[in-house]
Amino acid sequence: QIYYSMTPLFIHYRNFQTSPAGATVTQSHRMRISIAGWKSPDPLTVNEAEHHFWPGFIDSAESPQGIITRIANSYISDRSAAFAGGNVYDVVSTANHQLPVLTVQSSVTPDTLYSAWDVSSPIIAKYLGIEDWLEGSTRKVTEILGIDSDGDTKVDGMEMHFFDNTPLFNDTELYKWVSRRGWIGRTDNVNKQNAQDITGGSRSFIDETSVTAENKTQGGIRTSSLYNSLAGFTYTNKVSLYDTSPKSFRPDVFSQDITLTVFFQAAEDPVIAPGRDSLYAAFSFMPEDSTLFPLRNYYSVQYKPYAGEGSPPAFITDLAGNRMKEQDVETIDRTPPVFSITVGPVGSKEVYVVFSKQLLTTAEALSIIPQ
């Protein structure tokens, strides 16, 4: 399902490069067909900067493969002066040489830009430790944090991280995400790409054979799709002491420049994500909600994409146009543990405590508690 303003569309280009280091030139014998790749001539202005607006999106697609079938098209012709309008495209070629069998080229080689398509939709990134990868598909806690932008100790917005592609979260994947660290080898735990995250597309990781620094793809969320999708988000405070009614973000304020670098960046040799079309976003609360919640809080966050008349016109996409599906997640819980039950047996010097949440009880963590 491929849409441009809710209508199927293919756009044709003649100007492009054919190798990673090649120049963009007018191709006399080639044509590039872009899926959901039309760029509006009218840019969007976000935070006083102009951004390309890509109206199309893809809800589901599969990489093409197999034998190509030629279909007659009288609108395709060469520039020969022998006939008015040139020679029309011949799909049989009985009068000339025998046409070869053509197959889709989807294998990756270092000197080309060709590969399978990126058909994986983005998701809000899961909050994962080094041993949590296989639990990722069911984990609701994500890399979303409340922020205090004005220093009044109240949450007035959120910053979040997206995965460009939806992981399988299984043991067939070569790399796994570890929050505050980056992408690492799934089995050897060796760093592959430090946070911040810039990974994505159809050639996400360099392997020094088919994917190199020159033809590696980069992940990202189209700024224009975020701009038009703020109405698709709602959030709800999860702490009963405060307002628990669903809230919306400010519809006209967002950024892809984040401030919580101590969380989103690796401690050593961090990668710095671009300020636009990156895998990060910062949203602001409505003014009337910006003093309701303390920093030590957490929330549920819902995102509903466009689903027909009456739904918000939300269509968050990655750089390939894959549209993010409905999300129902939670932010990182920043509330401290509290005593739920305390019991002191008669005649004993011990006190038994039940906390409101699981505690970190490693030997290292317990060693700092005074005896």
C-alpha positions as CSV (number, residue, x, y, z in Angstrom):
1,Q,0.0,0.0,0.0
2,I,1.7,3.1,-1.3
3,Y,0.1,6.5,-0.9
4,Y,0.5,10.1,-2.0
5,S,-2.3,12.1,-0.4
6,M,-4.1,8.8,0.0
7,T,-3.8,8.0,-3.7
8,P,-1.4,5.4,-5.3
9,L,1.4,7.2,-7.1
10,F,4.8,6.5,-8.7
11,I,7.2,9.4,-9.5
12,H,9.9,9.2,-12.2
13,Y,13.3,10.8,-12.0
14,R,16.1,11.0,-14.6
15,N,18.8,12.7,-12.4
16,F,20.6,10.5,-10.0
17,Q,23.9,8.8,-9.1
18,T,24.6,5.1,-9.8
19,S,27.5,4.5,-7.4
20,P,28.3,5.7,-3.8
21,A,31.0,8.1,-4.9
22,G,29.4,9.0,-8.3
23,A,28.0,12.4,-9.2
24,T,24.3,13.1,-9.8
25,V,23.9,13.4,-13.5
26,T,21.1,13.3,-16.1
27,Q,20.8,9.6,-17.1
28,S,20.1,9.2,-20.9
29,H,19.3,5.5,-20.7
30,R,18.1,5.0,-17.1
31,M,15.1,5.8,-15.1
32,R,14.6,5.8,-11.4
33,I,11.1,5.1,-10.0
34,S,10.6,6.4,-6.5
35,I,8.0,5.0,-4.2
36,A,6.3,7.6,-1.9
37,G,9.2,9.8,-2.9
38,W,7.6,12.9,-4.3
39,K,8.8,16.1,-2.7
40,S,6.4,19.1,-2.5
41,P,7.8,22.2,-4.2
42,D,6.5,24.1,-1.1
43,P,8.8,23.6,1.9
44,L,7.7,23.6,5.5
45,T,9.1,26.1,8.0
46,V,9.9,24.5,11.3
47,N,11.8,26.5,14.0
48,E,12.6,29.2,11.4
49,A,14.3,26.7,9.1
50,E,12.9,25.3,5.8
51,H,12.4,21.5,5.5
52,H,11.4,19.4,2.5
53,F,7.8,18.1,2.7
54,W,7.3,14.5,1.6
55,P,3.5,13.9,1.4
56,G,3.7,10.2,0.6
57,F,4.0,7.1,2.8
58,I,4.1,3.3,2.6
59,D,2.0,1.2,4.9
60,S,3.2,-2.2,3.6
61,A,5.6,-3.3,0.9
62,E,7.9,-6.2,-0.1
63,S,11.2,-6.0,-1.8
64,P,10.8,-6.8,-5.5
65,Q,12.4,-10.0,-6.7
66,G,12.5,-12.5,-9.6
67,I,12.0,-12.1,-13.3
68,I,11.0,-8.7,-14.8
69,T,8.0,-8.7,-17.1
70,R,8.1,-6.0,-19.8
71,I,4.8,-4.2,-20.4
72,A,4.1,-2.2,-23.5
73,N,3.9,1.6,-23.1
74,S,3.4,3.9,-26.0
75,Y,4.6,6.9,-24.0
76,I,8.2,5.6,-23.9
77,S,10.2,6.4,-27.0
78,D,13.7,7.3,-28.0
79,R,14.9,10.5,-29.6
80,S,15.2,9.2,-33.2
81,A,14.3,11.7,-35.9
82,A,13.3,8.9,-38.3
83,F,9.7,8.8,-36.9
84,A,7.6,11.5,-35.4
85,G,7.9,11.1,-31.7
86,G,10.8,8.6,-32.0
87,N,10.8,4.8,-31.9
88,V,8.2,3.5,-29.5
89,Y,9.4,1.1,-26.7
90,D,9.5,-2.5,-28.0
91,V,8.7,-5.2,-25.4
92,V,9.1,-8.1,-27.9
93,S,11.9,-7.0,-30.2
94,T,11.2,-9.6,-33.0
95,A,12.6,-7.1,-35.5
96,N,15.9,-6.5,-33.7
97,H,18.1,-8.6,-31.3
98,Q,16.6,-11.1,-28.9
99,L,15.8,-9.4,-25.5
100,P,17.5,-11.0,-22.5
101,V,15.8,-12.3,-19.4
102,L,16.0,-9.6,-16.7
103,T,15.8,-10.2,-13.0
104,V,15.7,-7.8,-10.1
105,Q,19.1,-7.0,-8.7
106,S,18.8,-7.0,-4.9
107,S,22.2,-8.3,-3.8
108,V,24.5,-5.7,-2.2
109,T,27.9,-4.9,-3.7
110,P,30.4,-2.3,-2.4
111,D,30.5,-0.2,-5.6
112,T,26.7,0.1,-6.1
113,L,23.7,1.7,-4.4
114,Y,21.5,-1.3,-5.2
115,S,20.1,-3.7,-2.6
116,A,16.8,-4.9,-1.2
117,W,14.3,-2.2,-0.3
118,D,13.9,-0.8,3.1
119,V,10.3,-1.9,3.9
120,S,10.5,-1.9,7.7
121,S,8.4,0.7,9.6
122,P,9.9,2.8,12.4
123,I,8.8,2.3,16.1
124,I,9.5,4.2,19.3
125,A,12.8,2.7,20.6
126,K,12.6,0.2,23.5
127,Y,14.5,0.9,26.7
128,L,16.8,-2.2,26.9
129,G,19.7,-3.4,29.0
130,I,22.4,-5.7,27.7
131,E,20.4,-8.9,28.5
132,D,17.0,-7.6,27.4
133,W,17.0,-7.9,23.6
134,L,14.8,-11.1,23.4
135,E,12.2,-9.4,25.5
136,G,12.0,-6.3,23.3
137,S,8.9,-7.2,21.4
138,T,6.7,-7.3,24.5
139,R,8.4,-4.5,26.5
140,K,6.3,-1.4,26.9
141,V,9.0,0.9,28.5
142,T,10.6,3.0,25.8
143,E,13.3,5.7,25.4
144,I,11.0,8.6,26.3
145,L,11.8,10.9,29.1
146,G,10.1,13.9,30.6
147,I,12.1,17.2,30.4
148,D,12.1,20.4,32.4
149,S,13.1,23.1,29.9
150,D,12.7,26.1,32.1
151,G,14.2,24.9,35.4
152,D,11.1,25.0,37.5
153,T,11.3,21.3,38.4
154,K,8.1,20.6,36.5
155,V,7.9,18.4,33.4
156,D,6.9,20.6,30.4
157,G,7.8,18.2,27.5
158,M,9.2,14.9,26.4
159,E,12.2,13.7,24.4
160,M,12.1,10.4,22.6
161,H,14.1,8.1,20.4
162,F,12.8,6.0,17.4
163,F,14.2,2.9,15.8
164,D,14.3,3.4,12.0
165,N,13.4,-0.2,11.4
166,T,11.2,-2.5,13.6
167,P,13.6,-5.2,15.0
168,L,12.7,-8.8,15.2
169,F,14.0,-9.1,18.7
170,N,15.2,-12.6,18.2
171,D,18.5,-14.6,18.0
172,T,18.8,-14.3,14.2
173,E,19.9,-10.6,14.4
174,L,23.5,-9.7,14.4
175,Y,23.2,-6.6,16.5
176,K,21.1,-5.4,19.5
177,W,20.4,-2.1,21.0
178,V,21.5,-1.2,24.6
179,S,20.2,2.0,25.9
180,R,22.8,4.7,26.7
181,R,25.4,2.7,24.8
182,G,24.3,2.0,21.2
183,W,24.2,-0.9,18.8
184,I,26.5,-3.8,19.8
185,G,27.1,-7.4,18.6
186,R,24.3,-9.6,19.9
187,T,26.6,-12.4,20.9
188,D,30.0,-10.7,21.5
189,N,28.7,-7.5,23.0
190,V,31.3,-5.5,21.1
191,N,30.3,-1.9,20.2
192,K,29.1,-1.5,16.6
193,Q,27.7,2.0,16.5
194,N,27.7,4.2,19.6
195,A,24.7,6.2,20.7
196,Q,23.2,8.5,19.5
197,D,21.4,6.3,17.0
198,I,21.8,7.0,13.3
199,T,21.2,3.4,12.1
200,G,18.6,2.4,9.6
201,G,17.6,1.9,6.0
202,S,18.3,-1.3,4.0
203,R,22.1,-1.3,4.6
204,S,22.2,-0.4,8.3
205,F,25.6,-1.8,9.4
206,I,29.0,-1.8,7.8
207,D,30.4,-5.3,7.2
208,E,33.4,-4.3,5.1
209,T,32.4,-6.7,2.3
210,S,29.1,-5.6,0.7
211,V,28.2,-2.6,3.0
212,T,30.9,0.0,3.4
213,A,31.1,3.5,4.8
214,E,30.3,4.8,1.2
215,N,27.1,2.8,0.6
216,K,25.8,2.4,4.2
217,T,22.3,3.9,4.6
218,Q,21.4,6.2,7.5
219,G,18.2,6.0,9.6
220,G,16.0,8.9,10.3
221,I,12.4,10.3,10.8
222,R,11.3,12.8,8.2
223,T,10.9,16.2,9.9
224,S,7.9,17.0,7.8
225,S,6.1,13.9,8.9
226,L,6.6,14.8,12.6
227,Y,5.4,18.3,12.0
228,N,2.1,17.0,10.6
229,S,1.6,14.2,13.2
230,L,1.7,15.9,16.6
231,A,-2.1,15.5,16.9
232,G,-1.7,11.7,16.7
233,F,0.0,11.7,20.1
234,T,-1.6,11.6,23.6
235,Y,0.0,11.0,27.0
236,T,-1.4,10.2,30.4
237,N,0.3,10.6,33.8
238,K,0.6,7.2,35.6
239,V,1.0,8.5,39.2
240,S,-2.4,8.8,40.9
241,L,-1.3,11.8,43.0
242,Y,-1.6,14.0,39.9
243,D,-3.9,14.7,37.0
244,T,-4.5,11.4,35.2
245,S,-6.6,12.7,32.3
246,P,-5.3,12.2,28.7
247,K,-3.3,15.2,27.4
248,S,-2.1,16.4,24.0
249,F,1.2,18.0,23.0
250,R,1.4,21.5,21.6
251,P,0.5,21.2,17.9
252,D,2.9,23.9,16.7
253,V,6.1,23.2,18.7
254,F,8.6,20.4,18.3
255,S,12.3,19.9,17.6
256,Q,14.8,17.1,16.6
257,D,17.5,18.8,18.7
258,I,17.4,17.0,22.1
259,T,18.8,18.2,25.5
260,L,19.1,15.0,27.5
261,T,22.4,14.0,26.0
262,V,23.5,12.3,29.2
263,F,20.9,9.7,28.5
264,F,20.7,9.6,24.7
265,Q,24.4,9.7,24.0
266,A,27.0,7.1,24.8
267,A,29.4,8.0,27.7
268,E,32.5,7.4,25.5
269,D,32.9,8.5,21.8
270,P,29.3,9.4,21.3
271,V,27.8,9.8,17.8
272,I,26.0,13.1,17.3
273,A,22.7,12.8,15.4
274,P,21.8,15.5,12.8
275,G,19.5,18.3,13.9
276,R,16.9,17.4,11.2
277,D,15.5,14.1,9.9
278,S,17.1,12.3,12.8
279,L,15.8,9.5,15.0
280,Y,15.1,11.8,17.9
281,A,12.3,14.3,18.7
282,A,11.3,16.7,21.5
283,F,7.6,17.6,22.0
284,S,6.2,20.3,24.3
285,F,3.3,20.2,26.7
286,M,0.4,22.6,26.3
287,P,1.0,25.7,28.4
288,E,-1.8,24.8,30.8
289,D,-0.2,21.4,31.5
290,S,3.4,22.5,31.9
291,T,3.3,22.9,35.7
292,L,1.2,19.8,36.6
293,F,3.8,17.1,37.0
294,P,7.1,16.8,39.0
295,L,10.2,15.4,37.3
296,R,10.0,12.1,39.1
297,N,7.0,10.8,37.3
298,Y,6.1,8.5,34.3
299,Y,3.5,8.3,31.6
300,S,1.8,6.2,29.1
301,V,2.1,7.5,25.5
302,Q,-0.2,6.6,22.6
303,Y,0.3,7.3,18.9
304,K,-2.5,6.8,16.4
305,P,-1.8,7.2,12.7
306,Y,-4.3,8.4,10.2
307,A,-7.0,5.7,9.7
308,G,-9.7,7.5,7.8
309,E,-12.1,10.3,8.3
310,G,-12.3,11.5,11.9
311,S,-8.8,10.4,12.8
312,P,-5.8,12.8,13.2
313,P,-3.8,13.3,9.9
314,A,-0.7,11.6,11.4
315,F,1.8,9.8,9.2
316,I,5.3,9.6,10.8
317,T,7.7,8.0,8.3
318,D,11.3,7.0,8.1
319,L,13.5,8.4,5.3
320,A,12.2,5.6,2.9
321,G,8.6,6.6,3.5
322,N,7.6,3.6,5.7
323,R,4.8,4.8,8.0
324,M,4.9,4.2,11.8
325,K,2.1,2.0,13.0
326,E,0.0,2.6,16.2
327,Q,2.1,2.8,19.4
328,D,1.0,2.2,23.0
329,V,4.1,2.6,25.2
330,E,5.3,3.9,28.5
331,T,8.1,6.4,29.4
332,I,10.9,5.5,31.7
333,D,9.7,5.4,35.3
334,R,11.5,8.1,37.2
335,T,9.6,7.8,40.4
336,P,11.6,6.6,43.4
337,P,10.7,3.5,45.3
338,V,8.6,3.9,48.5
339,F,7.8,1.7,51.4
340,S,4.7,-0.4,50.8
341,I,4.8,-2.4,54.0
342,T,7.1,-2.4,56.9
343,V,7.1,-5.1,59.6
344,G,9.1,-5.3,62.9
345,P,8.6,-8.5,64.7
346,V,8.3,-8.3,68.5
347,G,11.5,-9.1,70.2
348,S,13.6,-8.7,67.0
349,K,16.0,-6.0,66.0
350,E,15.2,-6.5,62.3
351,V,12.7,-4.7,60.1
352,Y,11.2,-6.2,57.0
353,V,10.4,-3.8,54.2
354,V,8.3,-4.3,51.0
355,F,9.1,-1.7,48.4
356,S,6.8,-0.4,45.7
357,K,9.1,-1.5,42.9
358,Q,12.0,-3.9,42.3
359,L,15.3,-2.7,43.6
360,L,18.8,-3.1,42.3
361,T,20.4,-5.7,44.6
362,T,23.7,-6.5,43.0
363,A,26.7,-6.8,45.4
364,E,28.1,-3.5,44.0
365,A,24.8,-1.7,44.6
366,L,24.4,-3.0,48.1
367,S,28.0,-2.3,49.1
368,I,27.3,1.5,49.3
369,I,24.6,1.0,52.0
370,P,26.0,1.7,55.4
371,Q,26.1,-1.3,57.7
